[in-house]
Amino acid sequence: MPDSRLPAIREHLEKHLKSRVNVLNFFKGPIHQLPDGFCVLEFEPNEKRNVWVYATCGMSCGDSIPIELFLLSPIQTADHVELLYAVAHFHLTGAPLDFSHTVNFGRPWLPDSKCDHGVISAIGSEIDSAEINGEEVQFLWLIPITEAEREFKKEHGFEALDEKFADAELACEDPLRKSVV
């Protein structure tokens, strides 16, 4: 039976992302280890946002740190569904993820992209958190990064990497962007 928090998670995301949403599932690998009803929500571009948004729905329903992740993309692709399922699985069955943590995608984020890792960040708006069934859930951003950026973050810390992003006016949705370090 799906977790009772899933409708509230979806409602929070729909309220802030304001575009048509598609519910997507992935049927390979150990998905039985994810919470019942786990899915990825795909939000179409809208008047204010020219990118696709992919968001987990149910990653916060396990015994781990209550977070949901979203990923921006210039294109619509099922590859992001698989990626978010894998990251959610890692979070719920491996090592819990949280703000400023990095993950290895194991492949380029999109074809020809040098970004094959991700860093978890906050977007700094009303979407960042919500109380879901009495529990604070963080809605965090999975930003695709290069291996060099991951190494820089490990050596200098998340804040230093974030400053590099700001200085470069990072277009995180650009799969062909150059590394900021």
C-alpha positions in Angstrom: 0.0 0.0 0.0 1.5 3.4 -1.0 2.7 5.6 1.8 0.1 8.2 3.0 2.7 11.0 2.6 2.9 10.7 -1.2 -0.1 12.9 -2.0 1.2 15.7 0.2 4.7 15.5 -1.4 3.2 15.7 -4.9 0.9 18.6 -3.8 3.8 20.6 -2.4 5.8 20.1 -5.7 2.8 20.9 -7.9 2.0 24.1 -5.9 5.5 25.5 -6.5 6.4 24.1 -9.9 3.0 25.1 -11.5 3.1 23.0 -14.7 1.7 19.8 -16.1 3.0 16.8 -14.2 3.5 13.2 -15.4 4.0 10.3 -12.9 6.8 8.1 -14.1 8.0 4.7 -12.8 11.0 2.6 -13.4 10.8 -1.2 -13.5 14.3 -2.5 -13.4 16.7 -3.3 -10.5 15.9 -3.6 -6.8 12.9 -1.2 -6.9 11.1 -3.5 -4.4 13.4 -2.0 -1.8 11.9 1.5 -2.3 8.7 2.7 -0.5 5.5 1.5 -2.0 4.2 4.1 -4.4 7.7 5.7 -5.0 7.8 7.4 -8.3 9.4 10.3 -10.2 7.3 13.3 -11.1 8.1 15.0 -14.4 7.1 18.7 -14.7 6.9 20.2 -18.1 8.5 23.6 -18.9 6.2 26.6 -18.3 6.0 30.4 -18.8 8.6 31.0 -16.0 10.8 28.0 -16.5 12.1 26.7 -19.8 13.5 23.4 -18.4 12.0 20.1 -17.4 12.0 19.3 -13.7 12.3 15.7 -12.5 11.5 15.1 -8.8 11.4 12.2 -6.5 8.2 11.4 -4.7 8.7 9.1 -1.8 12.4 9.3 -1.1 11.5 10.8 2.3 9.2 7.9 3.2 11.9 5.6 4.5 13.9 5.4 7.7 16.6 7.8 6.4 16.9 11.6 6.4 13.6 12.9 5.0 14.6 14.5 1.7 13.2 14.7 -1.8 15.4 15.6 -4.8 14.7 17.4 -8.0 16.8 17.7 -11.1 16.5 20.2 -14.0 17.0 19.2 -17.6 16.9 21.0 -20.9 15.3 17.9 -22.5 12.7 15.3 -21.6 14.3 12.0 -21.1 13.6 8.8 -19.2 17.3 8.6 -18.2 16.5 11.0 -15.4 13.9 8.7 -14.0 16.4 5.9 -13.8 19.0 8.2 -12.2 16.6 9.4 -9.5 15.5 5.9 -8.7 19.1 4.9 -8.3 19.9 7.9 -6.1 16.8 7.3 -4.0 17.7 3.6 -3.6 21.2 4.6 -2.5 19.8 7.0 0.0 17.3 4.5 1.5 19.4 1.4 1.5 23.0 2.5 1.4 24.3 5.8 2.8 21.8 8.5 3.7 22.2 11.7 1.6 21.8 15.3 2.7 22.6 18.9 1.8 26.1 19.3 0.2 26.6 15.5 -0.3 27.8 14.3 -3.7 26.8 11.3 -5.7 28.4 9.5 -8.6 26.0 9.1 -11.5 28.1 6.4 -13.1 27.6 7.9 -16.5 27.3 11.4 -18.1 24.2 13.2 -16.9 23.2 13.8 -20.6 24.9 12.8 -23.8 28.2 14.6 -24.4 28.1 16.1 -20.9 31.2 16.2 -18.7 28.8 16.2 -15.6 28.8 12.7 -14.3 28.3 13.5 -10.6 25.8 15.5 -8.7 25.9 17.7 -5.6 22.9 18.2 -3.4 22.0 21.9 -2.8 19.1 24.1 -1.7 17.4 26.4 -4.1 16.6 29.0 -1.5 12.8 29.4 -1.9 9.5 28.3 -0.5 9.9 25.0 -2.2 12.9 24.0 0.0 10.9 22.5 2.9 7.4 21.4 4.0 5.8 19.7 6.9 4.5 16.4 5.6 2.4 14.4 8.1 4.1 16.2 11.0 7.6 15.7 9.7 9.9 18.3 8.1 10.8 17.2 4.6 13.6 19.0 2.7 13.2 19.4 -1.0 16.7 19.7 -2.4 18.3 20.2 -5.8 20.6 17.7 -7.4 23.0 19.7 -9.5 25.0 17.8 -12.1 28.7 18.5 -11.7 32.0 17.4 -13.2 34.4 15.1 -11.4 36.8 18.1 -11.1 34.1 20.0 -9.3 33.4 17.1 -7.0 37.2 16.9 -6.1 37.2 20.7 -5.5 34.3 20.4 -3.2 35.9 17.5 -1.3 39.1 19.6 -0.9 37.6 23.1 -0.3 34.1 22.4 0.9 30.6 23.0 -0.5 30.6 26.7 0.2 33.7 27.2 -1.9 32.2 25.3 -4.8 29.0 27.2 -4.5 31.0 30.5 -4.7 32.6 29.2 -7.9 29.1 28.5 -9.2 27.9 32.0 -8.4 31.0 33.6 -9.9 30.6 31.6 -13.1 26.8 32.3 -13.2 26.4 28.6 -13.5 23.8 27.4 -16.0 23.3 24.1 -14.3 20.8 23.0 -16.9 23.4 23.2 -19.7 24.7 19.7 -20.3 27.7 21.0 -22.3 28.8 23.6 -19.7 32.5 23.7 -18.8 33.7 23.0 -15.3 33.9 26.0 -13.0 37.3 24.7 -11.6 
